[in-house]
Amino acid sequence: SLFIDIPLSSDCILNLNLYKTDLQEFKKLYREYLLHIRVNVCAHRDKDINMQLEIIEEIDPYEIIKLMIDFEKILRNITDHLQKLVLETVTPRN
């Protein structure tokens, strides 16, 4: 409703909702994997250092790189659309 008076906003909002779906799918796909690392190694840390090291050793750097690229693609789509909306709706002051 905030963008209702802005031309092209309905298309932009529709696309942003699609990217929201992409984010939800990303979360569904990677949540358990990242939570396992976070809880046991980063945030709460398992008290057993050997368990921490085992989990760290199990981290697949290629999986992490894929995860980063997937996330970046989603963020890039969102920012590209927001930039487009701003550029198309903001008029320069003279």
C-alpha positions as a Markdown table, in Angstrom:
| # | Residue | x | y | z |
|---|---|---|---|---|
| 1 | Ser | 0.0 | 0.0 | 0.0 |
| 2 | Leu | 3.0 | 2.3 | 0.5 |
| 3 | Phe | 3.8 | 2.2 | -3.2 |
| 4 | Ile | 0.3 | 2.2 | -4.5 |
| 5 | Asp | 0.6 | 5.6 | -6.2 |
| 6 | Ile | 3.9 | 4.9 | -7.8 |
| 7 | Pro | 3.8 | 3.9 | -11.5 |
| 8 | Leu | 5.0 | 0.4 | -12.2 |
| 9 | Ser | 4.8 | -0.4 | -8.5 |
| 10 | Ser | 2.4 | -3.4 | -8.8 |
| 11 | Asp | 4.9 | -5.2 | -11.1 |
| 12 | Cys | 7.8 | -4.4 | -8.8 |
| 13 | Ile | 5.9 | -5.6 | -5.7 |
| 14 | Leu | 4.9 | -8.7 | -7.6 |
| 15 | Asn | 8.6 | -9.4 | -8.4 |
| 16 | Leu | 9.7 | -8.6 | -4.9 |
| 17 | Asn | 7.1 | -11.1 | -3.6 |
| 18 | Leu | 8.7 | -13.7 | -5.9 |
| 19 | Tyr | 12.0 | -13.0 | -4.4 |
| 20 | Lys | 10.5 | -13.3 | -1.0 |
| 21 | Thr | 9.5 | -16.8 | -2.1 |
| 22 | Asp | 13.1 | -17.4 | -3.2 |
| 23 | Leu | 14.4 | -16.3 | 0.3 |
| 24 | Gln | 11.9 | -18.7 | 1.9 |
| 25 | Glu | 13.1 | -21.5 | -0.3 |
| 26 | Phe | 16.7 | -20.7 | 0.5 |
| 27 | Lys | 15.9 | -20.7 | 4.2 |
| 28 | Lys | 14.2 | -24.1 | 3.9 |
| 29 | Leu | 17.1 | -25.5 | 2.0 |
| 30 | Tyr | 20.0 | -24.3 | 4.2 |
| 31 | Arg | 18.5 | -23.6 | 7.7 |
| 32 | Glu | 19.4 | -26.9 | 9.3 |
| 33 | Tyr | 22.9 | -27.0 | 7.9 |
| 34 | Leu | 23.7 | -23.4 | 9.0 |
| 35 | Leu | 21.9 | -23.8 | 12.4 |
| 36 | His | 24.0 | -26.9 | 13.1 |
| 37 | Ile | 27.2 | -25.0 | 12.5 |
| 38 | Arg | 26.0 | -21.9 | 14.4 |
| 39 | Val | 24.8 | -23.7 | 17.5 |
| 40 | Asn | 27.7 | -26.1 | 17.9 |
| 41 | Val | 30.6 | -23.9 | 16.8 |
| 42 | Cys | 29.7 | -20.2 | 16.8 |
| 43 | Ala | 26.9 | -18.9 | 19.0 |
| 44 | His | 26.3 | -21.4 | 21.7 |
| 45 | Arg | 29.3 | -23.7 | 21.1 |
| 46 | Asp | 29.4 | -27.2 | 22.3 |
| 47 | Lys | 31.5 | -27.4 | 25.4 |
| 48 | Asp | 33.4 | -30.4 | 23.9 |
| 49 | Ile | 36.2 | -28.9 | 21.8 |
| 50 | Asn | 36.6 | -32.2 | 20.0 |
| 51 | Met | 32.9 | -31.9 | 18.9 |
| 52 | Gln | 33.5 | -28.4 | 17.7 |
| 53 | Leu | 36.5 | -29.4 | 15.7 |
| 54 | Glu | 34.7 | -32.4 | 14.2 |
| 55 | Ile | 31.9 | -30.1 | 13.0 |
| 56 | Ile | 34.3 | -27.6 | 11.6 |
| 57 | Glu | 36.1 | -30.3 | 9.7 |
| 58 | Glu | 32.8 | -31.6 | 8.3 |
| 59 | Ile | 32.1 | -28.2 | 6.7 |
| 60 | Asp | 32.3 | -28.5 | 3.0 |
| 61 | Pro | 33.8 | -25.3 | 1.6 |
| 62 | Tyr | 32.2 | -25.9 | -1.8 |
| 63 | Glu | 28.8 | -26.2 | -0.2 |
| 64 | Ile | 29.4 | -22.9 | 1.7 |
| 65 | Ile | 30.5 | -21.2 | -1.6 |
| 66 | Lys | 27.4 | -22.5 | -3.3 |
| 67 | Leu | 25.3 | -21.2 | -0.4 |
| 68 | Met | 26.9 | -17.8 | -0.6 |
| 69 | Ile | 26.4 | -17.6 | -4.4 |
| 70 | Asp | 22.7 | -18.7 | -4.1 |
| 71 | Phe | 22.1 | -16.1 | -1.4 |
| 72 | Glu | 23.9 | -13.3 | -3.3 |
| 73 | Lys | 21.7 | -14.0 | -6.4 |
| 74 | Ile | 18.6 | -13.5 | -4.4 |
| 75 | Leu | 19.9 | -10.3 | -2.8 |
| 76 | Arg | 21.1 | -9.0 | -6.1 |
| 77 | Asn | 17.6 | -9.5 | -7.6 |
| 78 | Ile | 16.0 | -7.7 | -4.8 |
| 79 | Thr | 18.4 | -4.7 | -4.8 |
| 80 | Asp | 18.2 | -4.5 | -8.6 |
| 81 | His | 14.4 | -4.2 | -8.5 |
| 82 | Leu | 14.5 | -1.7 | -5.6 |
| 83 | Gln | 17.1 | 0.4 | -7.6 |
| 84 | Lys | 14.9 | 0.3 | -10.7 |
| 85 | Leu | 11.8 | 1.4 | -8.7 |
| 86 | Val | 13.7 | 4.3 | -7.2 |
| 87 | Leu | 15.2 | 5.4 | -10.5 |
| 88 | Glu | 11.9 | 5.2 | -12.2 |
| 89 | Thr | 9.9 | 7.0 | -9.6 |
| 90 | Val | 12.2 | 9.7 | -8.3 |
| 91 | Thr | 12.3 | 12.9 | -10.3 |
| 92 | Pro | 15.4 | 15.1 | -10.1 |
| 93 | Arg | 15.0 | 18.5 | -8.6 |
| 94 | Asn | 16.0 | 21.5 | -10.7 |
